[in-house]
Amino acid sequence: MTALRKTLKLPLAEARARVEAGLREEGFGILTEIDVAATLKARLGLERPPYLILGACNPSLAAKALEAEPDIGLLLPCNVVLRQEGEEVEILIQDPEAAFALLPEGVRAKLGTLPQEARERLARALARL
């Protein structure tokens, strides 16, 4: 699976705060949160290490993408995973270039450099961690 990755030796809450701050500096906000571990515990009684999926969105990039292709909402927002592994938190960010590569050539042409710009912004946010 294609993702931007980084591992931090921090508690999950601190890693999350840093991720959100880095994303914010690149114009992204968090629209959604799924606490996978809590959901599996509540619905199936399964114990899992902390695992969060955050839906990150840069409104100006999203608006441009939706203008080029209204169906692009199927690929939005960009997912950010924070997965606790022992004393470390692995951060994975969906690679927009890889995700948008699934689109037909005509749609990719309308998007122009938008997937690359989104990837660059996300990579910079990750690098700040």
Steps between C-alpha positions, in 0.01 A plus 500: 500500500635841406526735794722768646636357829678603815547341840522703821598381845223691677169430671211491254343822630823695452558350155146594401547859618819528294330348194211743525735797545710396199192455284359834614819676386432363151134608497345167603244444771354183646142437387449150635640260757451125527632332814537151357621341826204641697253391231637145490488486881143630519355294216705180506665495841844495333800657672728681256778755536391861437421558132352827373395602151480877452340654193718797400381762254648811345188697399659688210646183347172314558302778330728489194478121484120502528477767230706282266310181584190489724545125564844564657328501839546122498871565557459780754603575768860380518526231765763527771559193718660508843583149616652426841770231490658457842657831597483636146227647286511435128345777291379420151355758262314405186703595193267716286706442186460124537130526584423735212698278260197268516291760317445500123758693298251774411428571866870497587559753223233731647665474843837608360762534772250495787587143616871588498436821697293309757772237535771766543298675773434172683865399471610834647255459787639152570859622478430758773428225750 
